[in-house]
């Protein structure tokens, strides 16, 4: 059960940097403006779900 006790965050940051990807994915997502863009696009749309 060593997998549960292993912190790989540093390794992932390094791997992402090596690939040219932002090492902090949540900060990159927040800074991208994507959440605001899709929220704007979905205004007035039809809800979907089990009861639709």
C-alpha positions as CSV (number, residue, x, y, z in Angstrom):
1,X,0.0,0.0,0.0
2,X,2.9,2.3,-0.6
3,X,1.0,4.1,-3.4
4,X,-1.2,5.8,-0.8
5,X,1.8,7.1,1.1
6,X,3.7,8.5,-1.9
7,X,3.5,12.2,-2.7
8,X,4.0,12.6,-6.5
9,X,3.1,16.3,-6.8
10,X,6.7,17.4,-7.2
11,X,7.3,14.7,-9.9
12,X,4.1,15.8,-11.7
13,X,5.1,19.5,-11.6
14,X,8.5,18.6,-13.1
15,X,7.0,16.4,-15.8
16,X,4.5,19.1,-16.8
17,X,7.3,21.7,-16.9
18,X,9.4,19.4,-19.1
19,X,6.5,19.0,-21.5
20,X,5.9,22.8,-21.7
21,X,2.7,22.5,-19.8
22,X,1.9,24.8,-16.9
23,X,3.1,23.0,-13.7
24,X,0.0,24.2,-11.8
25,X,-3.1,23.0,-13.7
26,X,-5.8,24.5,-11.5
27,X,-4.2,27.9,-11.5
28,X,-3.8,27.6,-15.3
29,X,-7.5,26.7,-15.7
30,X,-8.6,29.6,-13.5
31,X,-6.4,32.1,-15.4
32,X,-7.5,30.8,-18.8
33,X,-11.0,32.3,-18.5
34,X,-12.5,29.0,-19.9
35,X,-15.0,28.7,-17.0
36,X,-16.4,32.2,-17.7
37,X,-16.6,31.5,-21.4
38,X,-18.6,28.3,-21.1
39,X,-20.9,29.9,-18.4
40,X,-21.7,32.7,-20.9
41,X,-22.3,30.2,-23.7
42,X,-24.7,28.2,-21.6
43,X,-27.0,31.0,-20.5
44,X,-30.6,30.3,-21.5
45,X,-29.9,26.8,-22.7
46,X,-32.1,23.8,-21.9
47,X,-31.3,21.8,-18.7
48,X,-30.4,18.2,-19.2
49,X,-30.6,15.4,-16.7
50,X,-32.6,12.4,-15.7
51,X,-35.9,14.3,-15.6
52,X,-35.4,16.0,-19.0
